[in-house]
């Protein structure tokens, strides 16, 4: 049983529900938020505090789950690692490659554990895709389209830190589409190049709320990523073409792998071969519950499916490349050098 303190009661509400879906693996022993009334609203008997220092000093806490606004992530993760706690941190992990590298250095120094949150990786849809890849039916990826089409209006941006470089550290590329872009290297291999167009079209905010990306993977596969916060509804979707089949995700905005995907065979692979593999895939926990189950496995000495600190760094490297491309008007190749002009951050 891993004893958890959730720091931040906004998205922390969703994390709490996921921990409760894993009885016997986690116990949430504290909820920390400066707005203790908000924390009380989700606690249902769990102790509430407004003092993060007291949580970090509590020997009864094993894991700190950081659900704070982005501009607070780096210092909070550092403090939790220095306190000897395992750490979960919501996206974005940090706001620069320099900060990501500082976290990796601190992990080496402390021997700590850090799990960036990327819940899109978990669910029956991704379990199906992984099974087909492992069965050798996928072959190389050819092309794909991915969509993050959400609706965020003025009410959403009424929260003072949102929509600002100082508080949110970026727009839809950093805070919304970061999940779907993490999915690409997790299942298709490393990104080799990105060419980005960013725009602020929907709301009166400082940061971007629309994006169009052209992405080339190291494998040679080419993809497009369309992002907007001006859609009528919230939809996340992936359509990926492999030599052996075309994979089409569900459309749930925050857990696109929660439902089974559609896999259509491409000759010489047959639909019967695809369906035979799909028939071996059991139900899988999706979204946050799937993510936290993988965290528990890693903490229990059974690693393999968890999100790693290097995954978190890779996501920040991709975001850095996107901002660099959008500002230069040119494609940007990855990996980025440590002396890249935006390695210290992309804030204007």
HELIX and SHEET records of a PDB file:
HELIX    1   1 UNK A   12  UNK A   20  1                                   9    
HELIX    2   2 UNK A   36  UNK A   43  1                                   8    
HELIX    3   3 UNK A   52  UNK A   56  1                                   5    
HELIX    4   4 UNK A   70  UNK A   72  5                                   3    
HELIX    5   5 UNK A   73  UNK A   82  1                                  10    
HELIX    6   6 UNK A   97  UNK A  110  1                                  14    
HELIX    7   7 UNK A  119  UNK A  121  5                                   3    
HELIX    8   8 UNK A  124  UNK A  134  1                                  11    
HELIX    9   9 UNK A  156  UNK A  158  5                                   3    
HELIX   10  10 UNK A  172  UNK A  175  1                                   4    
HELIX   11  11 UNK A  178  UNK A  188  1                                  11    
HELIX   12  12 UNK A  271  UNK A  278  1                                   8    
HELIX   13  13 UNK A  287  UNK A  299  1                                  13    
HELIX   14  14 UNK A  309  UNK A  328  1                                  20    
SHEET    1   A 6 UNK A  48  UNK A  49  0                                        
SHEET    2   A 6 UNK A  26  UNK A  32  1                                        
SHEET    3   A 6 UNK A   2  UNK A   7  1                                        
SHEET    4   A 6 UNK A  63  UNK A  66  1                                        
SHEET    5   A 6 UNK A  86  UNK A  89  1                                        
SHEET    6   A 6 UNK A 114  UNK A 116  1                                        
SHEET    1   B 8 UNK A 262  UNK A 265  0                                        
SHEET    2   B 8 UNK A 245  UNK A 248 -1                                        
SHEET    3   B 8 UNK A 230  UNK A 242 -1                                        
SHEET    4   B 8 UNK A 141  UNK A 151 -1                                        
SHEET    5   B 8 UNK A 222  UNK A 228  1                                        
SHEET    6   B 8 UNK A 210  UNK A 217 -1                                        
SHEET    7   B 8 UNK A 191  UNK A 199 -1                                        
SHEET    8   B 8 UNK A 332  UNK A 333 -1                                        
END                                                                             
